[in-house]
Amino acid sequence: MVETQLESNGITATYEEANGERVLVFTGSGGSAAIAQNIDGYAMLKVRPTVDGDELERYYGFDMALDHAAELLAVSVHELPIPEAADDMGM
C-alpha cells in the first residue's frame, strides 16, 4: 500500500493505493471528497463524498474531478493540495 499526505489551506489530501484503486481524499472543515481510479490508471475518475460513499459522478479529466471535489468542500479548486503521487490521475 502506498500512501502520501499533504496539507494546505486547512485541507488535508491523502493519496493511497489499496483495494484495486488509486484514491485521493480531501478533508477539511467543509466536509470530505474522494476521487478514485482503478489501480491501472486508465479508467474514468469517480467522485464520491467519502472513500466508501456512493459514486456521485465520473470524469475523464482530473481537472473536472478536482472541480467537483472543491465544490463538495465549498472551496476554490486552487485551495486543494495535490500530493505528487496523484498528479497523473485521469485519462
N, C-alpha and C positions, 0 to 999 in steps of 0.2 A: 504494500500500500504506500502510495506517495501522497504526502500532504504538505502544503505550504500555507502560510497565513500572512496577511498584510493588513495593516490598519491605517486609516487616514480619514480625516473629516468626521470622526465619530462612527465610522463604518468599518466593520471587520469583514474581510474577504478571506474565505477558506477554500482552497482548492484541494481536491483529493481524487484519487483514482481507486475505486473499490466497487465490488459487486457488478463488474462489467460496464461501469460508467466513469466518465470524467465529470466531476461535479464542482461547480463554483457557487458557493453560498455566501450571500451578503447578509449581515445582520447589523441593525442599527436601532435607534430609538423609534424609527417609523415601522419596524417590523422586520421581516426577512423576505428573501427572494433567492431562488435557486435556479441555476442554468445547468442542464445536464446534456451530455452527448455520449454516444456509445464509446467504449474504450478504444476502438479502432479509429475514431475521429472522422468518420466520413458521413455520419447521419446528421439529420437536422437537429438543431438545438431545441430542447424542451424547457420552457419556463414554468416553474412551479412556485407556489408561495413558500414552501419548505422543501427540504430534501425528500421527504416521504409524501409530500402533498400531491394532489391531483394535478395533472398537466393542465395549464391554462392556455398555452399557445405553443406553436412550433415555428421556428425561423431557420432560414438558410444561413443568414449572416449574423455574426457575433454582435455587430453594432445594433441591429434590431433587437436582439435578445437583451442586450445591455440597456437599451431604451426602456423596454418593458420592466426589467428589474428595477431600474431607477424610479419608474412610475409607481411600482409596488411599495417602494421605500419612501416615496414622496420627496425625492432629492433630484438634483441635476445629475445627468449621466456622467458629467465631468468630476463629480464627487466620489464616484465608485473607484476604489483601489483595485487594480488588476494584478494579481501575482504573475510573475513572468511565466510560470508553467502553464498558465491559462491563455496566454497571448494568441495561440494558434487555434483556438476553438472556432468552430463554424466551418462552412464549406467553402 
